[in-house]
């Protein structure tokens, strides 16, 4: 059973959307797999945090969870009340009163036999016991499943728990999109009169990722680089959905420079993939560096810099 999403994010049930977003970002930065290579516990915690945020960040899902209509995985909870709950329990003559429990709906085939008995009688279409033969395909069952963006890109196997407690394994194909519906043949509700079962329709929703942003089949990422890397250039490691790769930063790269990693995006049909676009962001040392300050103060080219020239009248 999935943990309570409020407890996973460490927020109260009356937390504002901004508080929920701050809590997610705080934990995602600490638990992200790129920052904890090989740490399976951190990876699992990160997935739980992402799933909790995906549910609570959606106002409709959050409201349905608070009302008890869905569980922490987004799956529908079983309905707890039936028409007989509203019957007059003191009067046995009430047509909605029954002591049959779930057997109220157990005679589906007999019900349809009664409905179609007259029609079958006219056509002579009767079974061995004189009842009408009636077969119907079972209805489809609909579920929602939140997954991590990387699982959608690379493919994965996940499980959802049905209202009756049965676990259903779902195969996530590589390149799955947000809102896509996956169909599992024969995993829906049972048929009537020996008819085939319906299908299970799984709607996929993607939890936001703290590093990658998907746009179509391309991936976008903002990559911090140091001042020496920006001025002198060199090789740097860049996260991609399939793992880190080496990329060359050209000399004199500036913040906002966009570099392309071909074929490092989302899988397409016939083995092709989208691209990854890397936007560079030059960062200074976290702590003041007296040596760097002295160099800049003595650097003759400092007075030639006009970074806001395009904004000047």
Secondary structure as GFF3:
##gff-version 3
##sequence-region A 1 313
A	DSSP	alpha_helix	5	9	.	.	.	ID=ss1
A	DSSP	alpha_helix	17	31	.	.	.	ID=ss2
A	DSSP	three_ten_helix	33	35	.	.	.	ID=ss3
A	DSSP	alpha_helix	40	56	.	.	.	ID=ss4
A	DSSP	alpha_helix	59	66	.	.	.	ID=ss5
A	DSSP	three_ten_helix	83	86	.	.	.	ID=ss6
A	DSSP	three_ten_helix	101	105	.	.	.	ID=ss7
A	DSSP	alpha_helix	108	123	.	.	.	ID=ss8
A	DSSP	beta_strand	141	148	.	.	.	ID=ss9
A	DSSP	alpha_helix	149	154	.	.	.	ID=ss10
A	DSSP	beta_strand	156	161	.	.	.	ID=ss11
A	DSSP	beta_strand	167	172	.	.	.	ID=ss12
A	DSSP	beta_strand	181	184	.	.	.	ID=ss13
A	DSSP	beta_strand	200	207	.	.	.	ID=ss14
A	DSSP	beta_strand	213	215	.	.	.	ID=ss15
A	DSSP	beta_strand	218	226	.	.	.	ID=ss16
A	DSSP	alpha_helix	227	232	.	.	.	ID=ss17
A	DSSP	beta_strand	234	238	.	.	.	ID=ss18
A	DSSP	beta_strand	245	249	.	.	.	ID=ss19
A	DSSP	beta_strand	258	261	.	.	.	ID=ss20
A	DSSP	three_ten_helix	269	271	.	.	.	ID=ss21
A	DSSP	beta_strand	276	283	.	.	.	ID=ss22
A	DSSP	alpha_helix	290	298	.	.	.	ID=ss23
A	DSSP	three_ten_helix	300	304	.	.	.	ID=ss24
A	DSSP	three_ten_helix	309	311	.	.	.	ID=ss25
###
